[in-house]
Amino acid sequence: MRRSELAQLLWADRGESYGKQSLRQALAELRHIFGESLIADAESVLIDPEACKFDVHAFEEAVRGGRLQEAAHLWGGDFLQGLDSVAGEAWVRWLAEERGQLRLAAATVFQSLLDSSERRHDQKAALDWSLRWCEVEPLEEGACKARIGALVRAGRPVDAAVCYEGFVRRLHNETHAGPSAEFEAIKSTFSAGRRATVDTMVVRGTVTLSGLSQLDVDARAVAEAAAVINGQADFATLQALSQLTSFSLKEAVAELVKHGILAPSGDRNWVFTSPANRD
């Protein structure tokens, strides 16, 4: 790459003279790492690809070769994570483009591995790959639907409810949009057979629950999952909802009672109160 291009990419906002000086200093520091593999002259800079191993290149080659397990093992998260602000706008644009392409490749890998595991009826692998797909594409409905499906088939409807509510809230917070009708319909796969009676769970929707910013994380997780499940909040259900230790569960329940979301109903049982009955 030409020196002028590197200086423009990394120090465009600092002036040409500063950019050239900074590049000279950076190359001097890099030579201690790369040694003779770093080849620089007055005009350009080259790193000998035969002398170094780049995990991104290995990942891309594994994807191209259809070696999906290898590619999945090589994926370690976003490209150059934490270096968003290392340079100016040109750097940010370049980094976003590179990350986007790599994320798409990783999503394809995890989706393919998920499909393969489901054909083998391997529930554990399906849970693992669906989670990793969601991590790569947290706002992709297809990924979340696949994750919810894997959780339901594994007999974990409570976790499916948590996944659903978390996705809808994240979508609203980051895009100010709601999910599609098709995605909303998936709710029936984990709430079927859990009918609400007059005195049981009547809290509905993400707007009501997401607005409860005063709640701590544990309590919010309990409330959000219960909003979908529509069942009486007996102790076993609350414990499953929280996925926490008994001490944390106690704290979560105390928060819900404090804010009038949860009310005692008999021995070790609670019901969720109606939003209309709360301030």
N, C-alpha and C positions, 0 to 999 in steps of 0.2 A: 504494500500500500504506500502511496506517495506520502511523504512527510507533511506536505501542505494539507492533504486530506485529513490526516490524523489530527493535526493541530486545529483544523476547522471543526472537526467532529467533537473534540474534547474541550477546547478552550475558545470557542468562537466569540464568546461574550467578553473576553479579556484582552482582545487586541492581537494583531499578528506577531509583534515582537515578543509579547508575553507567552503566546502559544508556542513559538519556536523554542524559547528558553525552557518552558515547562516540559516539552517533548524531549529535549536533550537530557534533562534531569531524569525523566521517567525511564528513558532507554538505558541510562547508566545504572539505575537501580535494577531494571529487569535483566541486565546482563549478568548480574550476580546469580540470578535464578536460571536463566536459559543458557548461559555460557556461549559457546560457539554456535549454538542453534539460532541465536539471534543475529541476523545479518543486516547491517545498516550501512548505507552510504550517504552521500550528500543529498540524494533525491528521494530515496525510498527505504522502506523497512520490511524485512521478511523474517518470519519464523519458520525454520525448516520443519515441515510436517512429518518427516520421517524420524525426527529426533524427539518428538513430543506425542503424548497421547491426550486427545481431547475427548472428554466424556460425551459432549454434544455430538461429535462426529460418530462416535461409537454407537450412540443411541439411534442416530439417523440411519446408519448402515444396517443396524439390526432391524429397524422398521422396514427398510427397503427389501431386506432379505427374508422378511416374513418370520423372523425369529422373535416372536412376541414375548415369550417369557424372558428372554435376554433383555429386550427393550424395556420391559416393565421393571426389571431389576436395576437397569441403568438410570431410570427416571428418578431424579432426586428433588423435584420441585422446579419452581420457576427459574429460567435462565438468568444468571447473574443477579440472584435475589439480593436485595438490599442496596443495589448500586443505581437506583433510579435517579438520584440527584447528583451523580458524580460529575455530570457535565451539563451542557446546555440543551436547547430544544432539538437540535439535530440528533444528539445522543438519545434523548428520550424517545423520539420517533423511531429511530433505528432499533432501540431495545424493545419497544412495544411490538414492532413488526416481527422481530425474531421470536419473542415470547409467544405471540399469537400463533405463529406457524408451528412451534414446538408443542404448544398446548393441544392444537388440533391433532397432531400426530399422536400424542400421548392419549388423548381421548379415544382415538380410533383403536389404539392398542388395548386399552382397558375394556372398551365396549366389545371388542372381538373376543377377549379372554372371558368376559362375562357370558357372552353367548355360548362359547364352548363349554363353560362349566355348567350352564343350565341344560345344555343338551345331554351332559353326563349325569345330570341330577346331583351335582356336587354342591350342596347348599353352602358349605363353609367357603369354598372358593368363590361362589357367586356373591356372598356377602363381602368378601375381601375386595373383589374387582369392582363391584358396584360402588363401594365406598371410595376407592381410588379414582373412579371416573367422576364422582361428585366433587372430589377435591380439586380435580383439574378444571371442571366446568361447573362451578357452584351455582350458576344461574341458568343452566340448561335443563329444561323440563324433562327431556328424555332421560337424562342421567338420574334425576331425582325419582322419576317414575320407576326406573329400573331398580333403584335402591329400595324403594317402598315395596315393590313386588318381591324382591329377594327377602326382605324382612318378613313380609306376610307369609310367604311359603316356608320360612324357617320357624313359623309360629311365634313371631314377635310383633303383634299388632300395636303394642304400646310404643315400641321404638319406631314403628312406621308412622304413628301419629306425631311423634316428636319430629321426625324427619320432614313430614308434610308441613307442619306449622313453622319449622325453622326456615324452610325454603320460601314459603309465602312471605314471611316477615322480611327475609333478606332481599327478595325480589322487590318488595315495596320500598324498603329503605334505600336500595341502590339504584332502582330504575323508576320509582314512583308509578309502577304498573302492577296490575294484578295478574294472576295466572289465567290460563285459558280454561274454557269450560270443560274441555277434555281432561285437563289436569285435575280440576276440581272434582270431577266424577270419580277419580281414583279413591276418594275418601271412603266410598262405600265398601272398598275391599278390606278395610280394617275396622270399620265401625259397624259392619253388618251384625245383626243379632244383639246389639247393645242399645236397646231402646230406653229412652229417658222417660221416667214417670213424673208425676206432678211435683214430687218433693225431691227429686234428684237433680242431676247435673243439667243446668239450663244455660250456662255461659256459652256463647257462640261467637265465632269469627275472630279473625286476627286483629281487627281494629281495636276491639274492646281490650283484648289481652295485651297487645303490643303497647297500648297506651299506659299500661301499669308499670311505668318506668321506675317507680319507687320500690318495686319488689327486687329482692336479690335474685341472682341467677337461678339458684336451686328452686325457689318458689315459682319463678316464671316458667321454668321447664315443666313443673307439675301442672300448673294451670293451663298451659298451652296444650299439653298432651290430653288432658282431661276434657278440654273444649271440643276435641274431635271424637273422643271415645264415647261420650254420652252414657256414662254408667255411674252407678252409685260408688262413691269414693271410699270403699272399705280399705282397711289397713294394707292388705296385700296389693291392691291396685295402686295405692299411693306409693308404696315402696317400689313397685315395678316402674311406675312413672318417673320417680326421681332418679333411679339408677345410682343411688348414693348410699352412704352409710346411714345407720339408724340415727346417729346424732345429727347429720346433715338433714335427714328427712324431718326430724323433729323441728329443726330451725325453719325449714321450708313451710311446714304446716303452720307453725306459729306466725309466719309472715302472712300467709293467706287468711288466717283467722283474724289477725290484727287489722287487715284492710277490708274485712267483711266479705271476702270471696268464698271462704269456707266456713261452714257452721257445724258444730257437733250434732250427731244424730245417733244416740245410743252408744253402746260399748265399742270403743275403738273404731267407730264409723263416723264419716262426715258426709255432708252434701255440699255441693256448690250452689251458691245462692244466685238468684236471677239478677242481671244488671239493673232491672227496673226497681229492685228493692235496695239498691245501693246508691250512695250519693254520686 
